[in-house]
Amino acid sequence: MAAPATPDSGAVERIVIENAAIATVDAQDTEYASGHIVVAGNRIESIGAGRAPEGLANVVRRVDATGHLVTPGLINTHHHFYQWITRGLATDHNLFNWLVALYPTWARIDEQMTYAAAQGSLGMMARGGVTTAMDHHYVFPKGSGDLSGSIIRAASEMGVRFTLARGSMDRSEKDGGLPPDFAVETLEGALAATEETVKKHHDASFDAMTQVAVAPCSPFSVSTELMKQGAELARRLGVRLHTHGSETVEEEKFCHELFGMGPTDYFESTGWLGDDVWMAHCVHMNDSDIAAFARTGTGVAHCPSSNARLAAGIARVPDMLKAGVPVGRSASTAPPPTSPANSTPSCATPC
């Protein structure tokens, strides 16, 4: 969508930042050793070398940024805020064992906990320069309250631009999945709750501060039908799609045993490759997988700290970038959704 025209010059308040070192991170990597930025309303009106133009109307604040660097805000491409409150548990486990160890704890989360976890996660990100964040939340215990609403409320109060990836799980242990039965939703319940969340909270406008993505959790916790119908739901509602993909060798083995194919082929068979999709981790990708992502414009959220903590491996990021795959990074909230596949610091909150 093209940006609306800049408001009438006399009708908006302006903030002027001057004497700053500026890294624009534009297509030409333009930098100014000493430059200015003029913000009109909620948009950057002008940027350039030297001082701001004379005669600007309605300047309500001038900032002397001598000695400071100004850059665009960072974008967080994958996170699980609720895991911030359990980040010290099961620290010596690989992914599957870590999940099994923590599912019983996560089954007791409630609205107050997710709100506090979102505050902590977003606060740490904001301190590191993240201005656009996302949260992939997929655990919804019965009677836990409005978890999606609590997370969105925290993001709104923090003032960040935010995408809630409304996750879901419906493949429990009895169906050959990883989560226990008490941790999953029904297929119908997950789809209905996801659609309700999109309709209640998603803002499709250019200046949106809150958006929602459809985000079934992973192949080992979600039925094929939920993957397929989730993709159809997202495209019917005009929102983006997010999930975990190719994170571990155990996931690769799981997909071959259950579906007779690797994760990328499985995603393609369920409608989960496309330029409206971005996936977390993507560690175990062969040349064919990378080519499929490049061909379809599917994005990747690179999670190096999480991958390191869980010994998942090292993603082939240079090869992905060379092939033309959109790659961004997830953001850290441990003590040191709007295109969610763009940039940022590293992640310490695992899957």
SVG drawing of the C-alpha trace seen along z (x, -y; Angstrom):
<svg xmlns="http://www.w3.org/2000/svg" viewBox="-15 -31 45 74">
<polyline fill="none" stroke="black" stroke-width="0.4" points="0.0,0.0 1.3,-3.4 1.8,-5.9 -0.9,-8.6 0.2,-12.1 2.0,-14.2 -0.6,-16.3 -1.0,-20.0 2.2,-21.8 0.3,-24.1 -1.9,-21.5 0.6,-19.3 3.0,-19.6 6.7,-19.1 9.7,-17.7 13.1,-18.7 16.2,-16.7 19.5,-18.3 23.3,-17.8 22.8,-14.0 24.9,-11.3 22.2,-9.6 22.2,-6.1 19.1,-6.0 19.4,-2.2 17.7,-3.1 18.4,-1.2 21.6,-3.2 22.7,-3.0 22.8,-6.8 24.5,-8.2 25.0,-11.8 27.8,-12.7 25.8,-15.6 22.2,-16.0 18.6,-16.7 15.3,-14.9 11.9,-16.6 9.0,-14.6 5.5,-16.0 2.8,-14.3 3.6,-10.6 5.8,-10.7 9.3,-11.7 8.8,-14.7 12.4,-15.3 15.9,-14.1 19.2,-15.4 22.6,-16.9 23.1,-20.0 20.5,-21.9 16.7,-21.7 15.1,-24.1 14.2,-27.5 10.6,-28.6 9.0,-25.3 5.6,-25.8 4.3,-24.4 7.7,-23.2 6.9,-22.0 10.2,-20.5 13.8,-20.9 16.4,-18.2 20.1,-18.9 21.4,-15.4 25.1,-16.2 27.1,-13.1 24.2,-10.8 23.4,-8.3 19.9,-8.2 18.7,-5.0 15.3,-3.5 13.7,-1.5 14.5,2.2 11.9,4.8 11.4,8.0 10.4,10.9 9.7,13.7 9.0,14.0 7.1,15.7 6.5,13.2 5.0,15.7 8.3,17.7 10.0,14.7 8.7,15.7 10.0,19.3 13.3,18.5 15.4,19.9 13.8,23.4 15.0,26.5 18.1,24.8 20.0,28.0 17.3,29.4 17.0,29.7 13.8,28.4 11.4,31.3 12.5,32.1 12.4,28.5 8.8,28.2 7.7,31.3 9.2,30.1 7.5,26.7 4.0,27.5 2.6,28.3 3.9,24.9 2.6,23.0 -0.8,24.7 -1.2,22.5 -0.6,19.1 -3.4,16.5 -4.2,13.0 -2.2,11.3 0.9,13.4 0.8,12.8 0.3,9.1 3.3,8.9 5.4,11.0 4.6,8.8 5.5,5.7 8.9,7.2 9.6,8.4 8.6,5.2 10.4,3.0 13.7,4.8 13.2,4.6 12.4,0.9 15.6,0.3 17.4,1.9 15.8,-0.2 13.0,2.1 10.0,0.1 8.0,2.8 7.5,6.1 5.6,9.3 4.5,12.1 3.7,15.7 1.4,16.8 -0.1,20.3 -0.9,21.6 -4.5,20.8 -5.5,22.8 -9.2,23.0 -10.3,20.3 -7.2,18.2 -8.9,15.1 -8.3,12.8 -4.6,13.6 -4.5,12.0 -6.1,8.9 -3.7,8.6 -0.7,8.9 -2.1,6.3 -2.9,4.0 0.7,4.1 2.0,3.3 -0.4,0.4 0.6,-1.0 4.3,-0.7 3.7,-2.6 5.3,-0.1 3.9,1.0 2.8,4.6 1.8,7.8 0.1,10.5 0.7,13.9 -2.4,15.7 -1.1,19.2 -2.8,22.5 -2.2,26.2 -4.6,29.1 -2.3,32.1 -1.8,33.6 0.0,36.7 -3.0,38.9 -2.9,37.8 0.9,38.3 1.9,34.7 4.1,33.3 1.8,31.3 -0.2,33.0 -4.0,33.1 -4.7,30.3 -2.5,27.9 -4.4,27.9 -7.5,26.5 -9.9,28.2 -9.6,27.6 -12.9,25.7 -12.2,23.8 -8.7,22.7 -10.0,21.5 -13.0,19.6 -10.8,18.0 -8.3,16.9 -10.9,15.4 -12.4,13.6 -9.0,12.2 -8.4,10.9 -11.8,9.3 -11.5,7.6 -7.9,6.4 -6.5,6.3 -6.0,2.9 -5.4,3.0 -4.7,-0.7 -1.3,-2.1 -0.7,-3.7 -1.8,-0.6 -0.3,-0.1 -1.8,3.3 -2.1,6.2 -2.9,9.9 -1.4,12.9 -2.7,16.4 -0.1,18.6 -0.6,22.4 2.4,23.4 4.4,26.1 4.0,29.3 4.5,31.4 1.7,29.6 -0.8,28.8 -3.0,31.1 -2.7,30.9 -6.3,29.7 -5.5,26.8 -2.5,25.9 -4.7,26.0 -7.7,24.2 -5.5,21.7 -3.9,20.7 -7.3,20.4 -8.6,18.3 -5.6,15.9 -6.0,15.3 -9.8,14.9 -9.2,12.2 -6.3,10.6 -3.7,11.1 -0.2,12.6 0.8,16.2 3.4,17.3 4.7,20.6 7.8,22.5 9.7,24.4 12.8,26.6 14.0,25.8 15.6,29.1 16.7,32.5 14.0,34.0 11.4,32.0 12.8,33.1 12.5,36.7 9.0,36.2 7.8,34.8 9.3,37.6 7.8,40.2 4.3,38.6 3.9,37.0 6.4,38.8 8.2,35.6 10.4,32.8 9.0,29.7 9.3,27.4 7.5,29.9 4.9,30.3 4.4,26.6 4.0,26.2 1.4,29.1 -0.7,27.2 -0.5,23.8 2.2,22.4 4.7,21.0 4.1,17.5 5.1,13.9 2.4,13.5 4.2,16.1 7.2,15.8 8.6,18.7 10.8,18.9 14.2,20.6 14.6,22.5 17.8,24.0 17.8,27.3 17.1,26.1 18.7,27.9 19.3,26.3 15.9,27.3 14.2,25.8 16.0,22.5 15.1,22.4 11.4,23.0 11.4,20.1 13.1,17.8 10.7,18.8 7.7,18.1 8.9,15.1 8.5,16.9 10.3,15.0 12.5,16.3 12.9,15.1 16.4,16.0 16.7,16.9 20.5,17.4 20.4,17.2 17.5,19.5 19.1,21.9 22.3,21.8 20.6,22.3 18.7,25.4 21.6,26.7 19.3,26.6 22.1,25.7 23.1,22.8 20.8,21.5 22.2,21.0 21.5,17.3 24.2,16.3 22.8,18.9 19.3,17.7 20.2,14.1 22.2,15.0 19.1,16.8 16.9,13.9 15.0,15.1 13.7,12.3 15.5,12.8 14.9,10.9 16.0,11.6 14.2,12.2 14.7,9.9 16.2,10.7 14.4,10.1 16.7,12.2 19.2,10.0 21.3,9.0 3.4,9.1 4.1,4.1 6.4,6.7 7.7,8.8 10.6,10.3 13.1,7.4 15.7,6.9 16.8,6.8 18.9,8.1 19.1,11.7 16.7,13.9 17.2,15.7 13.6,16.9 13.4,20.3 10.7,21.7"/>
</svg>
